[in-house]
C-alpha cells in the first residue's frame, strides 16, 4: 500500500485506540480538524492519516471529503439480517 511506504512515525496502540474511541462516540460525521481537537494529545497529520487508512482498510470507517464516519457494527442481529437479505 502506497501510504505505508514512506511513514516517518508509526502510531502507538494507545493513539490508535484513542482515535477509534472518538470516532465510535461521534454522533455524526467528523472532520480531521475536529478529530484532532477532541484528542487529548497532539498528533501529526501523517500519523492520523495512517490510522484512518488502516481503519478504512479494515472496514471500520468511511473516510470521505465530507468527513469520517464509524460504520462498524458487530451486532449478531444485523449480521443475520444481512445474510438473509438479497441484493437488488
C-alpha positions, -999 to +999 in steps of 0.1 A: +000+000+000+013+034-010+006+052+022+026+028+043+058+031+023+073+064+035+060+066+070+081+087+093+063+078+125+040+048+132+012+054+156+012+037+190-016+014+200-026+040+226-031+066+199-049+042+176-074+033+204-079+070+213-088+078+176-110+047+174-129+057+206-135+093+195-149+081+161-171+055+178-186+081+201-191+107+174-228+113+167-223+122+131-196+129+105-165+143+120-137+161+100-100+157+106-096+190+124-125+183+148-110+148+154-076+164+163-094+189+186-111+160+205-079+141+210-063+146+244-029+149+228-014+163+197-010+140+167+009+145+135-013+148+104+006+120+087+002+097+117-036+104+117-038+096+080-021+062+087-046+054+114-076+065+093-063+045+063-059+014+085-094+018+099-109+023+064-090-008+050-105-029+078-140-017+070-145+002+103-149+037+089-158+056+058-134+085+051-148+109+025-143+146+016-173+154+039-159+137+070-152+105+087-180+081+099-177+050+121-197+022+103-187-010+120-215-027+139-207-061+155-244-068+162-252-105+156-288-095+147-275-071+120-252-098+107-280-123+105-303-098+088-277-090+062-271-127+055-308-132+049-312-101+027-309-101-010-291-077-032-312-056-056 
